[in-house]
C-alpha cells in the first residue's frame, strides 16, 4: 500500500520525504521491522518508542511516524510528524489492513467484571446461528473456530487490526471483543468502527494505572462517547454508573436490568449448582450458569443479540445451550462430597459476587472455604478490600499467593491481612505456597462444603520474578481429589 493512502485518515503536522512509496508492513515494535516497513514510535507506559527509531531505521524502515525528531534522518527516509502517535497508529493500521470493521460488525464489551463472559458467549451464540464469527478476549482470540493465543485483554492497534483483518478476510460477519480501560485510554481502538458497545458494571480496579476511580470511569465512558450514531449502546442500569456511561453518546441507548423497568428485563426464578431458571422479557429459559452476576451477563448477551437483529425466542434457545467460560465459576465435584469452584475473581466486587452466588445455592447447608491472593505490582489498595470481602462471606479463609510478579509473596499477603480485624483473623490462615493452600482447603472440606479458589481462573501459570511457571488451579484441585480416593 502507498504511504499516502495510509496517511489519508490522519492529520500530520509535517512530512519530510516522499509519500508515493510502497509500505510493506506497519510496526510499533522495532524488533519486528523489515525493509519497506512504516515504524510508528509510540510513547508507552514502559518505554518510549522514539528511543527505538534508530534501530527501526537500521532494520530497513522506509518511513517513520513519530511525534518529534529525536534522531538523524538518513537520505531517502520519509518522516511523518503527528501530535499523537497513539491516535494515529490505530487509524494507520486500520487502513493498512483494509478497514476490517467496514467489512464485519464489531461489538465491544467494557466494564470491570463480565467482559470475557459476555464477549465469549456472544461469539458462541452467533456461531450457533451459523455465522462465521471472531472473538478478541482475555482467554483466547478466535477467527471462527481457529484459536489464536492472547497476551492482553485488548491487543496493541497493529496486532488488533491485523487480527480483525484476518477475521474479515476469512468471511467473519461479526466480531466480539473485550475493551479494557487501558485500551481506551491508550487509543488502541482508534480507527475502529463499532456496531455496538456493552457496559457491564464498574467497581474498583486498575488504580495502579488510572490513579483514581474517576479517571477509570472516564476511560470507560469515552468508549460510549465515541460510539457512532448508527451503533447501539447497551447498558446495565442496575449499576450506579450505567446511565452515566451513555449520557453523551450519539448511539441508540438500550438498557438491561434485574431490578428495574428496562428494554431487557430479567428475573432469577430458581438457582442451584447445576444452573438457574431465568425469566427474560417474560420468557423462561433454563441455563447452565450460577449466580446473579451470571444472570446479568446472560441478560447482556440476550439484549445485544436482539439488538443485532436476532429474534428473542431463538436467542433464548441458543443461550440455553451455553456453558461457562473457562475459569469462570467452573465447578468440580469431588467423590468426597465437596464442591470446588474455580473463578477468575480478582477484585473485591467480583469476589463478593462469586461468594454471594455460592451462598445463594448453599442456603446455609454447608461451609464455604475461600482460597485467594492478590497480584503483585498492581493496585495495592484493593488488597485489604479483597481480604475483607472474602472473610465476610467465608467460614474459613486461606490467603495465599497469586501472581507475585516482582513482589515478595509474603508482603502481598501482609497487605491483605491488614484489612482484617482480630476477630476475622481467627478464621483466617495464610499459606504462601498456592499449591499447599489449595491442598489444605481440600483436606479441610467436609461433604456438602464448597471451596472457592479465586483469582487466576483460566490462567495456567504463576508469574514469579518475571518467569511464568506452569500452575493450574483446576489441576491442583484434581490432584488432591485423586490422591484422597
N, C-alpha and C positions, 0 to 999 in steps of 0.2 A: 504494500500500500504506500502511496506517496505521502510524504510528511505533511504536505499542505492539506491533504484530506484529514489526517489525524488531528490537525490543529483547528479544524472548522468549528468545533463546539467549545473552544476556549478563547480567551482574550489575552494574548501575550502582551507584555509591556514593551518588549523589544525582541527582534530576531536578527541574528547575525549569521550570514551564510545562506546557502541555497535551501529552498524549501521544496523544489521539484525533484526530490531524491527518493529512492525506494527505501522503505523501512521494512526489515525482515522480521523484527521482533521488538517487543516492548518489555523493559525490565526495571524493577526498582531495587534489585539485588545485583551489585557489580560482579559477583561471582558467576552469575548466570548470563552475563553479557557475551554476545558473539558478534562477529563482524556484520555490520548492517543494522545493528540494533539502535533503538532510542533508549537512552538511560534516563530515568526520572529520579532526581535527587529529592527525597522526602525527609522532612525532619521528624524522625520517630522518637518514641519515648526512651529508647535505649541508646540510639545512635543517630547522628545526623548524616543523611545520605550525601550531603555536599562533600564530606570528607573522603568519599569513595569515588568521586568523579575522575581523578587521575587513573585509578585502577580500571574504571569502565573504559576510558579512552585507550588505555594500554591493551585492553582485550578486544578493541576494534569497534567501539561505539561510533556510529555515523553522526549521531545527533545527541545533544544533551538538553534536557528540560530541567530548569532549576530556578531558584528564587534570587540568587546573587552570583556574581562572577568571583569565585574564590580560587581560580585556577588559571593557568596559562593555556589559552586555546590554540591548538596547533592548526596549521593551514588545512583547509578542507572540512573542518568540523563545523557543523551548524549548532548554534547555541540559542535556545529559546528561553527567555526570561518571563516568569509569571509572578503574580502576587502570592498565590497559594498553590504550591505544587501538590498538596494533598487533594485539593478540589480538582485540579487539572488531571491528576493521574487517573481517576475514575473515568472522566469524560474521554480521555485519550484511549484508555483501554477498551471502553465501550465501542468506540469507533473501530479500533483495530480488530476486534473480534466480531464485527458485523452487526453491532447493535442488537444483541441477543434478546433483550426484553421487548423489542418491537416484534419479535417472532414467537414469543410464548407469553403466557400470563404468569406474572411473578407476584406471589403474595408473601409478605414479610410478617413475622411474629416477634413482638418485643414485649418485655416485662421482666420482672425479677425471676419469677418461677413459672414453669409450664411451657416455656418456648420449645424445648426439644419435643415434648409430648405432643403439643398441638401441631407443630410442623410435620412431624413424622406421621401422625395419624391422618392428617390431610393428604399426605403423599400416598398412604395406603388406601384411603377412601377413593381417591381418583384413579389409582391403579385398579381397584375393584370395579370401577365403572368402565375399564378397558382403555383408558388413556395412557399414553407414554408420559411419564412424569419425572421431574428432577427434585432432588432434596439436598439442601445445604444445612447441616446440623452439627451439633457438638459431638455426637456419637459417630456418625459416618455420613459421607456425601454419597448420593446415588444419581447415576444417569440411567433412568428407568431401573433395570434390575442389576446394573453394574455398580459394584461398590468401589468407592474411592476413599482411602483413609483421610482423616481430617486432623489438623493440629489446632485450629482456632474455631471458636463459635462462628465467626464471620471472617472469611479469608481476606487477605490484602486485595486491593482493587484489581490488580492484574490477574492474580490467581482466580478471583471470583468471576471476572468477565470471561476468562478462558474456560472455566467450568460451565458457566451459563451458555457460552458459545457452543461448547460441545453438546450441551443439552438440546439447544435449538437445532443444531446440525443433525442430531440423531432423531429428530422428529418429536421431541417433547413438546406437548401442548401447554403444560403447566409446570411451574416450579414453586416449591415452598421452601422458605429459608428462615432460620433464626436470625434476628437482627439485634446484635448486642449493643449496649450503650457505648462501648469503646468504638465500635464500627461506625456508629452515627457521629460521634464526636470527632473521630479521625477521618471522616468523609470517605470511608471505604465503599460506601454505596452510592457515591456521587456518579451521576450519569445514568443510573438505572431507572427504569420506568416501572413503577409498581401498579398492579391491577387492584391491590388491596393491602390493608395492614390490620393487624390484630393486636390489641393490648390486653394482656392477661392480668397483671397486678403490679404493684410497686411497693417493695419494702427495702430495708437497708441492705446494701451490697455494693461492692467495688468502691468504697470510700477511700481506699488507698490510692485510687486513681482520680476520682471525681472530687474528693475532699469534703463535699457537703451533700446532703440528701437533695437540696435544691438544685445543685448542678447536675446530679444524677437524673432528677426529674426532667430538667430542661433538655438533657441529651435525648431522653426517650420521646419527649414532646416534639422535638424538631422533626422526628420521623413523620409524624402526622401533619405538622405544619407544612411540610414539603410534599405531601401526598397530592397527586394531580386530581383535577376536578372530576374526571371520569371514573376514578377509583372509589372503593369503599373503605371506610374505617370502622372496624367492629370493636367496640369497647365494653369492658366489664364495669357496669355501673354500680356493682356492689363494692368495688374498690373506691376509696375516697378520692383517688386521682383519676378515676375513669373518665369523667366528663371534662376534667382539666386537660387531659391529653388531646381531646378533639375540639376544644373551644375555638381554635383558629384555623382549622383545616378547611380546605376548599372541597374536599371529597364528600361523598354521601356518608352520613354517620348512621350506624346501626348499633343497637345495644343488646347485651345479654345479661341475665341475672337469675339468681336462685331466690331472690327476696322481693324484687320489685317488678312492677309492670315494665315490660321491655319488648323489643322486637322478637327476641328469642328467650322465652321464659322456661326455666326448668325447676323440677322438684325431685327430691330423693324419696321414693316410696318405700323401698326396702334396702337393707345393707347387710352383707355377710362376707366372709373371707373368699367366697367364690365369685363375688361380684355384687352388683346393685340392680335394682329395678328403678328406672327413672321415668319421669314424665317430661317430655319436651313439647312445648306448644300444644298440649292436650293429647299427645300420643304417647303411649307407653313403649319403653324399649328396655330389654334386659341386656346388661353389659358385663364384660369380664374385668371390670375395674372396681377398685375400692376407694372410698374416701370422698369427702366433699370437694377437695381440691381437684380430684379427677372428674367430678361432675361438672365443674367449671370448665376444665379442659375439653371435655366432650361436647359441652354446650357451645364452646367457641368453634370447634370443628364443625358442628351441625350448622351454626349460623353462617360460617364462611362458605361452606359447600352450597348452601341455599343461595347465598348472595352471588355465587359464581354460576347460578342457573340450574342447579340440580333440584329435583322435586323432593320435598320434605320426607315423604314416605320412603323413597328409595335411599335417601341419606341415612335414615334410621336403620334400615336393613343392613346397610354397609357398616354402620357403627356397631351393630350387634355382633359382627364377625371379628372385631378387632381385639388385640391383646396388648398389655402394657409394653412400653418401650424398654429396651434393655437397661437394667439398673434403676428403673423407676417403679418402686413398690413391687418388686419381684418377691413372691412368696416361695419359701422352701419348707415343705412339710417333713418333719423328721419321724422315723419309726418310734422314737422315744416319746412322741406325743406333743412336742412343742413346735411352734411355727417360727421360722426366721424370716424377717423381711429385710431385703437389701434395697437401699434407696440413696439417691444422689443428694438428698437434702444437705445443703452446706451453708444455709443461712438460718437465723433464728426463726423467721416466719415459716420456712419450709419444714424445719424440724417440728414446729408446733402443728402444722397441717398434717404431717405424716402420723405423729403421735395421736392427734385427735381422731384420725381415721381408724387407727388401731383400737382406741378406746371405744369408738362408736360401734365396732363389731364385737369386742370382748364383753362390753356391758358389765364389767366388774367380775367376770368369771375366771379371770386368770391374771397373772402378774406380767408387767412389762419391764424388760431389761434392755437398756439402751447402751450401745457402744458408739462413741462419737469422738471425733477430734476436730482440729481446725487446720487449714492450710498455712504453711509458713510463707513469709514475705508477702502477705496480703493484709487486708483490713484487720488490724489488731483489735479495734473497738468492738467487733462483733463476737469476739471470743467469749467474754464473760456472759454475754447475752445468750449465746448458744447453750452454754452450760446451764444457765438459769431455765431456759425453755425445756431442756432435756430433763432436768431434775424434777421440775414441776409435774411432769406427766409420766414419770417412771418410778417403779418400785425400787429398782437398783440402777445406778448409773456407773458406767465404766468409761472414764475419759482416757483417750489413747492418742496415738499419732495418726495423722492423715498423710498429707504430702509435706513433710517439714521443709523441703527445699533447702535453703541455706541457713535455716534457723536450727537451734537445738530443740529437739522434740520436748524435752522436759520444760524448757522455757515457755513453749506454747501451752503445754498442759497447765503450768502455773498460772498463766494469764486466764485460762478458762476457770480454774479453781477459785480465782479471786472473785468471781461473780457469785459464789455460793456462801450461804450463811453457815454457822456452826451446826445447826440442825440438819441442813441439807447435806453437809459433809458426812453425816452419819450413814447415809445410804449411798455414798459415792466412794469409788476407789479409782486409782489411776495406775495404768499399766502402759508404759511407753511402747512396748512391742505390740503392734496391732494384731499379729498372729496369735500371740498369747492372750490378748484381750478378748478376741473372738472365741478362742478355746474356753476361756474362763466363763464367758457368758453362756456358752452351750452346756457346760458342766453344771452351772447354777440352775438352769431352766428345768422346770417340772412339767409334767403333762398339762396341757392347757395354757401354758405361758407363751408369751411372744417376745422374741428377741428382735430389736431393731438395730441393724448395723448401718449407720448413716455416714454420708459424706463423700463416698467415692463411687458408688453405683456401678456404672458400666466400665469404669477405669480398670485396666488390668495391669497396673503398675503402681509403684510407690516411688516418688521422686525424693532422693536424698543427696544433698551436696551436688546437685546438677546432673545426677545419674538416675535414670529410670530403671528400677529393679522390678522384675515380674512379681505382681501381687494382685490377687483377685479375691474379693470378699466372699463371693459365692463358692469358689474353690475351697477356701479355708473352712467355711461352714460345712461343706460336704465331707471334707477330710475328717472333721470331728465326728460327724454323724456316722460315717462308715466305721471309724475306729471304735465307736461305742456300741456297735451292734453285737 
